[in-house]
Amino acid sequence: MLQTMRDNAQGMIAKVIVTFIIFVFALWGVESIVNLGGGEKAAVTVGGEEISEADIARVVEQQKANLRRQFGDQYDENLFNEKFLRQSAIEQLIDQNVALAQAKRMGLYASTRAIDEAIVTIPAFQQEGRFNKEQFQSILRMNGMTPLSFRAAMADDIKTDQARAAFILSSIETPVSVQMAEALNNELRTFSFYEVNARDLEADIAVSDEDAQAAYEDTKDRYKTPEQVSIRYVELSQNDLAEQQDVSDDEVEQAYDDYRAAELQKEQRAASHILIEVNDSRSDEEAEALAQDIRQRLDNGEDFVALAKEYSDDIGTSNNGGSLGLAARGSYVDEFERALYSLKKGEISQPVKTDYGYHIIREDDIVKPEVKALADVRSELENEIRQAKAGEEYVARQQELSNISFSAESVDDVAAALGLKVKETALFTRQSGEGVAANDAVRETAFSDPVMLDKQISDVVSTESGALVMAVKEHIDASVLPFALVKDKVVAGIKRERALEQAQALATQIAAGDESAEKWQQVSATYAQSSEAPRMAQQKAFALTEGNSGVVKTPGGYTVVRLDAVDAKSWQDMADNEETRENERAQNSRADLMSYQFWAKSVTEIERSGSDS
């Protein structure tokens, strides 16, 4: 289809289409064209609210960012399956939307004050323990959010937390229930266990060639080689463009002036103040008069710290002499900051009026930033200038790359038109690759039908290093490996399955008393304690009655469990104190939360698209 459009790009059909587009643009704007296709189809709908592909992509990127922070230099994107990350993101978004749907159904509300209080207490938005507006806005920009969208998200979080709290905090731990739970938690059980290891049985199992061949025929999909492609591509790199840029001495001087000005803005000042508030019991005139009187007493030699402790209405600083500590420019309201930055070290201002009242400000210290010499930062500045110039050129060249690739016959034509080199990759799969093929978007595009099946040149694909267009060089279908190559794996699989069957049969006979076991192991433990027994075997012991046996599957095969004795505790002997109540409360809260989440999901309509079912 794309090739047909390219072939007819100069014909009458193209002219009619262009005329139509211009007409629609003139009347309704670009959105009319974008919306003709009906918009992006929701991947999942929860309670009538749509979860879009953009929402899923955002959460996947957040997961990747968390993994990068967790693993640092050892992070390898190829180790984390894209499909798994996508499914994890979908389930996370479903849980969030289910909780929000129930909160809305309950009519819960997040007040403006509650949202503000939540935001200012987030550590990421604070500097030196106080909320910083610039840092707040900067972090939101880096995460592609606005203050309004973040406030909306915070409101949703507050409402869902209220809904959960209504269930979690509603349980009441009575003294009897706490003592009963403590008795169960401290119940000691002595049990014997015998492990039947399936691997020990494999050596005596014979598998005929006929059985192996039959198993291979039934499970051929297990032995497929993955589908693979290799690509030829043309890549536009901003770093390559940057290396080609010239930088003049005048540009470096200007950049250094900008750098110096920016660094000087980082100057910090330590200040103390005495605040005289205007309030119900003190008028503006009275507050100003008191501030002027205190200022006069300071001129007469009285101690600033003593006066701050006696008169300052700032309860957060009055006890330590009014000290505000060290802060960067922009930390205070404009009137306060202008006065502070007009003072020299040790100077005290006249009373300064702000919305908070009248301040008497003392300049305690000035910490100027270290501004490096031009020679020390020249190479860094030159690189920034080159990158800035390259950025402008990169945008234009990327558009040119898109235009040329649309009508080009091959990537060689694109390379020739832009003066770039054609590069190639080794074969790679849908899940992993090397070089540019390590990028998820590159692999997804390479395996798309237009590129892989129709042999078209791709649209522009953005990567960490730039942008590229590609065409498939080689495509190898997934294929089943010959029986001769995988016979050993097939035989090993049959032996493992038969050994597990034998292990289960033997364990069942031992539990019934039809077979004897020589090396029983005996342990004593409470339900929560760890022991030498496999965890599943220990749990089984707490499901048996004294003197009885049972069988449970464990990692190595099957384990026989025999309950020998129960040391039950009397609830009357159990302690009823704050620690035991807190433990019981925590256990009940976890159980209540899980029950609430399960219920909420069961009563909320969830619709998934076919690919995410």
C-alpha positions as CSV (number, residue, x, y, z in Angstrom):
1,M,0.0,0.0,0.0
2,L,2.7,2.4,1.0
3,Q,4.6,1.7,-2.2
4,T,1.5,2.4,-4.3
5,M,1.1,5.8,-2.5
6,R,4.8,6.5,-3.3
7,D,4.3,5.6,-7.0
8,N,1.3,7.9,-7.3
9,A,2.6,10.7,-5.1
10,Q,2.9,13.0,-8.2
11,G,-0.4,12.1,-9.9
12,M,-3.9,13.3,-9.9
13,I,-4.9,11.2,-6.9
14,A,-2.3,13.0,-4.8
15,K,-3.5,16.4,-5.9
16,V,-7.1,15.6,-4.9
17,I,-6.0,14.3,-1.5
18,V,-3.9,17.4,-0.9
19,T,-6.8,19.7,-1.9
20,F,-9.1,17.8,0.5
21,I,-6.6,18.1,3.4
22,I,-6.1,21.9,2.8
23,F,-9.9,22.4,2.8
24,V,-10.4,20.4,6.0
25,F,-7.4,22.2,7.7
26,A,-8.9,25.6,6.8
27,L,-12.3,24.8,8.3
28,W,-11.6,22.6,11.3
29,G,-7.8,22.5,11.9
30,V,-5.4,19.6,12.2
31,E,-7.4,17.8,14.9
32,S,-10.0,17.0,12.3
33,I,-7.5,14.9,10.3
34,V,-6.1,13.3,13.4
35,N,-9.5,12.3,14.7
36,L,-10.7,10.8,11.4
37,G,-9.4,7.4,12.5
38,G,-11.5,7.4,15.7
39,G,-8.6,8.1,18.0
40,E,-6.4,5.7,20.0
41,K,-8.4,2.6,21.1
42,A,-8.2,2.0,24.8
43,A,-6.2,-1.1,25.8
44,V,-8.2,-1.7,28.9
45,T,-11.4,-0.1,30.3
46,V,-12.0,-0.1,34.1
47,G,-15.4,0.9,35.4
48,G,-16.0,2.9,32.2
49,E,-12.6,4.7,32.5
50,E,-10.1,4.0,29.7
51,I,-6.5,3.0,30.1
52,S,-4.7,4.1,26.9
53,E,-1.6,2.8,25.3
54,A,0.0,6.1,26.4
55,D,-0.8,5.3,30.1
56,I,0.7,1.9,29.7
57,A,3.8,3.2,28.0
58,R,4.3,5.8,30.8
59,V,4.2,3.2,33.5
60,V,6.5,0.9,31.6
61,E,9.0,3.7,31.3
62,Q,8.6,4.4,35.1
63,Q,9.4,0.7,35.7
64,K,12.5,0.9,33.5
65,A,13.6,4.0,35.3
66,N,13.2,2.3,38.7
67,L,15.2,-0.7,37.4
68,R,18.0,1.6,36.1
69,R,18.2,3.3,39.5
70,Q,18.2,-0.1,41.3
71,F,20.8,-1.8,39.2
72,G,22.9,1.2,38.1
73,D,25.6,0.3,35.6
74,Q,24.6,-3.3,35.8
75,Y,21.2,-2.6,34.3
76,D,20.6,-4.4,31.0
77,E,17.3,-3.8,29.2
78,N,17.5,-7.1,27.5
79,L,17.2,-9.0,30.8
80,F,13.7,-7.6,31.3
81,N,11.0,-9.0,29.0
82,E,9.0,-6.2,27.4
83,K,5.8,-8.2,27.4
84,F,6.2,-8.9,31.2
85,L,6.8,-5.2,31.9
86,R,3.7,-4.3,29.8
87,Q,1.5,-6.8,31.6
88,S,2.8,-5.6,35.0
89,A,2.0,-2.0,34.0
90,I,-1.5,-3.0,32.9
91,E,-2.2,-4.8,36.2
92,Q,-0.9,-1.9,38.2
93,L,-3.1,0.6,36.3
94,I,-6.1,-1.7,36.7
95,D,-5.6,-1.9,40.4
96,Q,-5.3,1.9,40.6
97,N,-8.4,2.5,38.5
98,V,-10.4,-0.1,40.4
99,A,-9.5,1.6,43.7
100,L,-10.4,5.0,42.3
101,A,-13.7,3.7,40.9
102,Q,-14.7,2.4,44.3
103,A,-13.6,5.7,46.0
104,K,-15.8,7.7,43.6
105,R,-18.7,5.3,44.2
106,M,-18.4,6.0,47.9
107,G,-18.4,9.8,47.3
108,L,-15.0,10.4,48.8
109,Y,-13.4,13.9,48.4
110,A,-9.9,15.3,48.6
111,S,-9.9,18.9,49.8
112,T,-7.5,21.6,48.4
113,R,-5.9,21.8,51.8
114,A,-5.3,18.1,52.0
115,I,-3.7,18.1,48.6
116,D,-1.5,21.0,49.5
117,E,-0.4,19.4,52.7
118,A,0.5,16.2,50.9
119,I,2.5,17.9,48.2
120,V,4.7,20.1,50.6
121,T,5.6,17.0,52.6
122,I,7.0,15.1,49.7
123,P,10.9,14.9,50.2
124,A,11.6,15.2,46.5
125,F,10.1,18.7,46.4
126,Q,12.1,19.9,49.4
127,Q,15.4,21.7,49.8
128,E,16.9,21.7,53.3
129,G,13.7,20.3,54.7
130,R,11.4,22.9,53.2
131,F,9.2,22.9,50.1
132,N,10.8,24.5,47.1
133,K,8.5,25.7,44.3
134,E,11.2,25.7,41.6
135,Q,12.3,22.1,42.4
136,F,8.6,21.0,42.4
137,Q,8.1,22.4,38.9
138,S,11.4,21.1,37.6
139,I,10.6,17.5,38.7
140,L,7.2,17.7,37.2
141,R,8.6,18.9,33.9
142,M,11.1,16.0,33.9
143,N,8.2,13.6,34.3
144,G,6.0,15.2,31.7
145,M,3.4,16.5,34.2
146,T,2.0,19.9,35.0
147,P,1.1,21.1,38.5
148,L,-2.6,20.7,37.7
149,S,-2.2,17.1,36.4
150,F,-0.1,16.3,39.5
151,R,-2.6,17.8,41.8
152,A,-5.3,15.7,40.1
153,A,-3.2,12.6,40.6
154,M,-2.6,13.4,44.3
155,A,-6.4,13.9,44.7
156,D,-7.0,10.4,43.3
157,D,-4.3,9.0,45.6
158,I,-5.9,10.6,48.7
159,K,-9.4,9.4,47.8
160,T,-8.2,5.8,47.2
161,D,-6.2,5.9,50.5
162,Q,-9.4,7.0,52.3
163,A,-11.3,4.1,50.8
164,R,-8.6,1.6,51.9
165,A,-8.4,3.2,55.4
166,A,-12.2,2.8,55.8
167,F,-11.7,-1.0,55.7
168,I,-8.3,-1.3,57.3
169,L,-9.0,0.9,60.3
170,S,-12.5,-0.4,60.9
171,S,-11.4,-3.7,62.5
172,I,-11.3,-3.9,66.3
173,E,-9.0,-6.1,68.2
174,T,-10.6,-7.3,71.4
175,P,-8.5,-8.7,74.3
176,V,-9.9,-12.2,73.6
177,S,-9.2,-12.1,69.8
178,V,-5.7,-10.9,70.5
179,Q,-5.0,-13.7,73.0
180,M,-6.6,-16.3,70.7
181,A,-4.4,-15.2,67.8
182,E,-1.4,-15.1,70.0
183,A,-2.1,-18.7,71.1
184,L,-2.4,-19.9,67.5
185,N,0.8,-18.0,66.5
186,N,2.7,-19.7,69.4
187,E,1.3,-23.2,68.9
188,L,4.3,-25.6,68.5
189,R,4.0,-28.6,66.2
190,T,6.4,-31.5,66.1
191,F,6.4,-33.4,62.7
192,S,8.4,-35.8,60.7
193,F,9.0,-35.5,57.0
194,Y,10.5,-37.6,54.3
195,E,11.4,-36.1,50.9
196,V,11.1,-38.3,47.7
197,N,13.5,-36.6,45.3
198,A,12.4,-37.1,41.7
199,R,16.0,-36.6,40.4
200,D,17.1,-39.7,42.4
201,L,14.6,-41.8,40.4
202,E,15.6,-40.5,36.9
203,A,18.7,-42.8,36.6
204,D,16.5,-46.0,36.6
205,I,14.1,-44.7,34.0
206,A,14.6,-45.9,30.4
207,V,13.1,-44.0,27.5
208,S,12.7,-45.8,24.1
209,D,13.4,-44.0,20.8
210,E,9.7,-44.5,19.9
211,D,8.6,-42.7,23.1
212,A,11.0,-39.9,22.6
213,Q,9.9,-39.5,18.9
214,A,6.2,-39.4,20.0
215,A,6.9,-36.9,22.7
216,Y,8.8,-34.7,20.2
217,E,5.9,-34.8,17.8
218,D,3.5,-33.8,20.6
219,T,5.6,-30.9,21.9
220,K,7.3,-29.5,18.8
221,D,6.6,-25.9,19.7
222,R,9.0,-26.3,22.7
223,Y,11.9,-26.8,20.3
224,K,11.4,-23.9,17.9
225,T,14.2,-21.4,17.0
226,P,12.8,-17.8,17.4
227,E,11.9,-15.8,14.3
228,Q,14.8,-13.5,13.4
229,V,15.5,-10.5,11.2
230,S,18.5,-8.3,10.4
231,I,18.2,-4.7,9.1
232,R,20.0,-2.2,7.0
233,Y,19.5,1.3,8.3
234,V,20.4,5.0,8.0
235,E,20.9,6.8,11.4
236,L,20.9,10.5,12.0
237,S,22.9,11.3,15.2
238,Q,22.9,14.7,17.0
239,N,26.3,13.9,18.5
240,D,27.7,13.4,15.0
241,L,26.2,16.7,13.9
242,A,27.7,18.4,17.0
243,E,31.2,17.2,16.0
244,Q,30.8,19.1,12.7
245,Q,29.9,22.4,14.3
246,D,32.3,25.4,14.5
247,V,32.6,27.4,17.6
248,S,34.0,31.0,17.7
249,D,35.8,32.7,20.5
250,D,32.9,35.3,20.8
251,E,30.4,32.4,21.3
252,V,32.6,31.0,24.0
253,E,32.9,34.3,25.8
254,Q,29.1,34.8,25.7
255,A,28.6,31.3,27.0
256,Y,31.0,31.9,29.8
257,D,29.2,35.2,30.8
258,D,26.0,33.2,30.9
259,Y,27.6,30.5,33.0
260,R,29.1,33.0,35.4
261,A,25.8,34.8,35.8
262,A,24.0,31.5,36.5
263,E,26.6,30.4,39.0
264,L,26.4,33.7,40.9
265,Q,22.6,33.2,41.1
266,K,23.5,30.2,43.3
267,E,24.7,32.5,46.1
268,Q,23.4,31.4,49.5
269,R,22.7,33.6,52.5
270,A,22.2,32.8,56.1
271,A,19.8,35.1,57.9
272,S,17.9,35.7,61.1
273,H,14.7,37.6,61.6
274,I,12.3,39.0,64.1
275,L,8.7,38.7,62.9
276,I,6.0,41.0,64.3
277,E,2.7,39.7,63.0
278,V,-0.5,41.7,62.2
279,N,-3.3,39.8,63.9
280,D,-6.6,40.1,65.7
281,S,-5.0,41.6,68.7
282,R,-2.5,43.8,66.9
283,S,-3.2,46.3,64.1
284,D,-0.9,47.1,61.3
285,E,0.1,50.4,62.9
286,E,0.8,48.7,66.2
287,A,2.9,46.0,64.6
288,E,4.9,48.6,62.7
289,A,5.4,50.7,65.8
290,L,6.6,47.7,67.8
291,A,9.0,46.7,64.9
292,Q,10.4,50.2,64.8
293,D,10.9,50.2,68.6
294,I,12.8,46.8,68.4
295,R,14.9,48.2,65.6
296,Q,15.8,51.2,67.7
297,R,16.7,48.9,70.7
298,L,19.1,47.0,68.4
299,D,20.7,50.3,67.4
300,N,21.2,51.0,71.1
301,G,23.2,47.8,71.4
302,E,20.6,45.2,72.7
303,D,21.1,41.6,71.7
304,F,19.3,40.4,68.5
305,V,19.0,36.8,69.8
306,A,17.4,37.9,73.1
307,L,15.0,40.2,71.3
308,A,14.0,37.5,68.8
309,K,13.3,35.1,71.7
310,E,11.2,37.7,73.5
311,Y,9.2,39.3,70.6
312,S,9.4,37.2,67.4
313,D,6.0,35.7,66.4
314,D,7.8,33.1,64.2
315,I,7.4,30.0,66.5
316,G,9.6,28.0,64.2
317,T,12.7,30.2,64.7
318,S,12.2,32.4,67.8
319,N,13.6,29.8,70.3
320,N,16.9,29.7,68.3
321,G,17.3,33.5,68.1
322,G,15.4,33.9,64.8
323,S,17.9,31.9,62.7
324,L,16.5,30.9,59.3
325,G,19.7,29.1,58.4
326,L,21.3,29.0,54.9
327,A,19.1,29.4,51.9
328,A,19.4,30.0,48.2
329,R,18.0,32.9,46.2
330,G,14.2,32.4,45.7
331,S,13.6,30.9,49.1
332,Y,11.8,33.9,50.5
333,V,9.0,36.2,49.4
334,D,10.1,39.1,47.2
335,E,10.1,41.9,49.8
336,F,12.0,39.8,52.3
337,E,14.5,38.7,49.6
338,R,15.2,42.2,48.2
339,A,16.0,43.4,51.7
340,L,18.2,40.4,52.6
341,Y,20.3,40.7,49.4
342,S,20.8,44.4,49.9
343,L,22.5,43.8,53.3
344,K,26.2,43.2,53.9
345,K,27.3,40.6,56.4
346,G,26.3,41.5,59.9
347,E,24.0,44.3,58.9
348,I,20.4,44.6,60.1
349,S,17.5,45.9,58.0
350,Q,14.8,48.4,58.8
351,P,11.4,46.8,59.3
352,V,10.3,45.1,56.1
353,K,6.6,44.5,55.5
354,T,5.3,41.3,53.9
355,D,2.1,39.4,54.0
356,Y,3.3,37.8,57.2
357,G,3.9,41.1,59.1
358,Y,7.0,43.2,59.8
359,H,10.4,41.6,59.6
360,I,13.7,42.8,61.1
361,I,16.3,40.9,59.1
362,R,20.0,40.3,60.0
363,E,22.5,39.1,57.4
364,D,24.5,36.4,59.2
365,D,26.6,35.0,56.4
366,I,27.1,35.1,52.6
367,V,28.3,31.9,50.8
368,K,29.3,32.8,47.3
369,P,29.6,30.0,44.7
370,E,33.0,29.1,43.2
371,V,33.0,30.4,39.6
372,K,35.6,28.5,37.5
373,A,38.0,30.2,35.2
374,L,37.2,30.2,31.5
375,A,40.2,27.9,30.8
376,D,38.7,25.3,33.2
377,V,35.3,25.2,31.6
378,R,36.1,26.1,28.0
379,S,35.8,22.5,26.6
380,E,32.5,22.0,28.4
381,L,31.1,25.3,27.1
382,E,32.3,24.5,23.5
383,N,30.5,21.1,23.7
384,E,27.3,22.8,24.9
385,I,27.5,25.3,22.1
386,R,28.0,22.5,19.5
387,Q,25.1,20.5,21.0
388,A,22.8,23.6,20.9
389,K,23.7,24.3,17.2
390,A,23.4,20.6,16.4
391,G,20.0,20.5,18.1
392,E,18.5,23.1,15.7
393,E,20.1,21.3,12.7
394,Y,19.0,17.9,14.0
395,V,15.3,18.9,14.0
396,A,15.5,20.1,10.4
397,R,17.5,17.1,9.3
398,Q,15.1,14.7,11.0
399,Q,12.2,16.2,9.1
400,E,14.2,15.8,5.9
401,L,14.9,12.2,6.8
402,S,11.2,11.6,7.2
403,N,10.3,13.3,3.9
404,I,13.0,11.5,1.9
405,S,12.4,8.1,3.3
406,F,8.7,8.3,2.4
407,S,9.4,8.4,-1.3
408,A,12.7,6.6,-1.5
409,E,13.1,3.2,-3.1
410,S,15.7,2.0,-0.6
411,V,17.8,3.0,2.4
412,D,20.7,3.5,0.0
413,D,18.7,6.3,-1.7
414,V,18.1,7.9,1.7
415,A,21.8,7.6,2.7
416,A,22.9,9.2,-0.6
417,A,20.4,12.1,-0.3
418,L,21.5,12.9,3.2
419,G,25.2,12.1,2.9
420,L,25.0,9.3,5.5
421,K,26.3,5.8,5.7
422,V,24.2,2.7,5.5
423,K,24.7,0.4,8.5
424,E,23.7,-3.2,9.2
425,T,22.9,-5.3,12.2
426,A,23.3,-9.0,13.0
427,L,20.2,-11.2,13.2
428,F,18.0,-10.4,16.2
429,T,14.7,-11.6,17.7
430,R,11.6,-9.9,18.8
431,Q,12.8,-10.0,22.4
432,S,16.5,-9.1,22.2
433,G,19.2,-7.7,20.0
434,E,22.5,-5.9,20.0
435,G,23.5,-2.4,19.0
436,V,20.5,-0.4,17.8
437,A,18.5,-3.6,17.9
438,A,18.7,-3.5,21.7
439,N,16.1,-0.7,21.4
440,D,12.5,-1.9,21.9
441,A,11.1,0.5,19.3
442,V,13.7,-0.6,16.7
443,R,12.8,-4.3,17.2
444,E,9.1,-3.6,17.2
445,T,9.3,-1.7,13.9
446,A,11.6,-4.3,12.3
447,F,9.0,-7.0,13.0
448,S,6.0,-4.9,11.9
449,D,4.2,-6.2,8.8
450,P,5.0,-3.2,6.5
451,V,8.7,-3.5,7.1
452,M,9.1,-7.3,7.6
453,L,6.5,-8.7,5.1
454,D,6.0,-5.8,2.6
455,K,9.7,-4.9,2.6
456,Q,8.9,-1.2,3.0
457,I,11.2,1.5,4.4
458,S,10.1,2.2,7.9
459,D,8.9,5.5,9.4
460,V,11.5,7.4,11.4
461,V,12.3,5.6,14.7
462,S,13.7,7.6,17.6
463,T,16.4,6.1,19.7
464,E,18.7,7.2,22.6
465,S,21.4,8.3,20.1
466,G,19.2,9.8,17.3
467,A,16.7,8.8,14.7
468,L,16.8,6.1,12.0
469,V,14.9,4.5,9.1
470,M,15.4,0.9,8.2
471,A,14.6,-1.9,5.8
472,V,14.8,-5.6,6.4
473,K,18.0,-7.2,5.1
474,E,17.2,-10.8,6.1
475,H,14.2,-12.6,7.6
476,I,14.3,-16.1,9.1
477,D,11.0,-17.7,10.1
478,A,10.7,-19.5,13.4
479,S,11.4,-23.2,12.7
480,V,11.3,-26.5,14.6
481,L,14.7,-27.9,15.3
482,P,15.3,-31.5,14.0
483,F,14.6,-34.3,16.4
484,A,18.3,-35.4,16.3
485,L,19.4,-32.0,17.7
486,V,16.9,-32.0,20.6
487,K,16.6,-35.7,21.4
488,D,18.6,-35.3,24.6
489,K,16.3,-32.5,25.8
490,V,13.2,-34.6,24.9
491,V,14.5,-37.6,26.8
492,A,15.4,-35.5,29.8
493,G,11.9,-34.1,29.8
494,I,10.3,-37.5,29.7
495,K,12.5,-38.8,32.5
496,R,11.6,-35.7,34.6
497,E,7.9,-36.2,34.1
498,R,8.0,-39.9,34.8
499,A,10.2,-39.4,37.9
500,L,7.7,-36.9,39.3
501,E,4.9,-39.4,38.8
502,Q,6.9,-42.1,40.5
503,A,7.8,-39.8,43.3
504,Q,4.2,-38.9,43.9
505,A,3.1,-42.6,43.9
506,L,5.9,-43.6,46.3
507,A,5.1,-40.7,48.7
508,T,1.4,-41.6,48.7
509,Q,2.3,-45.3,49.5
510,I,4.5,-44.2,52.4
511,A,1.8,-41.9,53.8
512,A,-0.7,-44.7,53.6
513,G,1.8,-47.1,55.4
514,D,2.2,-49.4,52.4
515,E,5.9,-48.5,52.0
516,S,8.5,-47.8,54.6
517,A,10.9,-44.8,54.7
518,E,14.3,-45.1,56.4
519,K,15.5,-41.5,56.9
520,W,12.7,-39.5,58.4
521,Q,13.6,-36.1,59.7
522,Q,11.9,-34.5,62.7
523,V,11.5,-30.8,63.5
524,S,9.5,-28.7,65.9
525,A,8.3,-25.2,64.9
526,T,5.5,-22.7,65.0
527,Y,3.7,-21.8,61.7
528,A,5.8,-18.7,61.1
529,Q,9.2,-20.1,62.2
530,S,11.7,-21.3,59.6
531,S,13.0,-24.9,59.9
532,E,14.9,-27.5,58.0
533,A,11.7,-28.8,56.4
534,P,10.5,-27.4,53.0
535,R,8.1,-24.5,53.6
536,M,5.2,-26.4,51.9
537,A,5.8,-29.4,54.1
538,Q,5.7,-27.2,57.2
539,Q,2.4,-25.7,56.1
540,K,1.0,-29.1,55.5
541,A,1.9,-30.1,59.1
542,F,-0.4,-27.3,60.3
543,A,-3.2,-28.7,58.2
544,L,-3.1,-32.2,59.7
545,T,-4.5,-33.7,62.9
546,E,-2.1,-35.4,65.4
547,G,-1.0,-38.9,64.2
548,N,-2.0,-38.4,60.6
549,S,0.1,-38.1,57.5
550,G,-0.2,-36.3,54.1
551,V,1.7,-35.7,50.9
552,V,2.7,-32.3,49.4
553,K,4.6,-31.3,46.3
554,T,7.9,-29.6,47.0
555,P,10.6,-28.2,44.8
556,G,12.5,-31.5,44.5
557,G,9.6,-33.8,44.1
558,Y,7.1,-34.9,46.8
559,T,7.3,-34.9,50.6
560,V,5.5,-37.1,53.1
561,V,4.6,-35.2,56.3
562,R,3.5,-36.9,59.6
563,L,2.3,-34.9,62.5
564,D,3.8,-36.3,65.7
565,A,2.7,-33.9,68.5
566,V,0.9,-30.6,69.0
567,D,1.9,-28.3,71.9
568,A,-1.2,-26.1,71.9
569,K,-1.2,-22.9,74.0
570,S,-4.1,-21.7,76.2
571,W,-5.4,-18.4,75.1
572,Q,-5.9,-17.4,78.8
573,D,-2.1,-17.7,79.3
574,M,-1.3,-15.3,76.4
575,A,-0.2,-11.7,77.0
576,D,-2.6,-8.9,76.1
577,N,-0.3,-5.8,75.6
578,E,0.3,-3.1,73.1
579,E,2.9,-5.1,71.2
580,T,0.6,-8.1,70.7
581,R,-2.3,-5.9,69.8
582,E,-0.2,-4.1,67.2
583,N,0.9,-7.4,65.7
584,E,-2.7,-8.6,65.5
585,R,-3.8,-5.2,64.1
586,A,-1.1,-5.4,61.3
587,Q,-2.1,-9.0,60.4
588,N,-5.8,-8.0,60.3
589,S,-5.1,-4.9,58.2
590,R,-3.2,-6.9,55.6
591,A,-6.0,-9.5,55.4
592,D,-8.7,-6.7,55.3
593,L,-6.8,-4.9,52.5
594,M,-6.5,-8.0,50.4
595,S,-10.2,-8.8,50.9
596,Y,-11.1,-5.3,49.9
597,Q,-9.0,-5.3,46.8
598,F,-10.4,-8.7,45.7
599,W,-14.0,-7.5,46.3
600,A,-13.4,-4.2,44.5
601,K,-12.0,-6.0,41.5
602,S,-14.9,-8.5,41.5
603,V,-17.6,-5.7,41.4
604,T,-15.8,-3.4,38.9
605,E,-16.4,-4.0,35.2
606,I,-13.0,-4.6,33.5
607,E,-12.7,-4.9,29.7
608,R,-9.4,-5.8,28.1
609,S,-8.5,-5.7,24.4
610,G,-7.8,-9.1,22.8
611,S,-4.0,-8.7,23.0
612,D,-4.1,-8.0,26.7
613,S,-6.7,-10.6,27.8
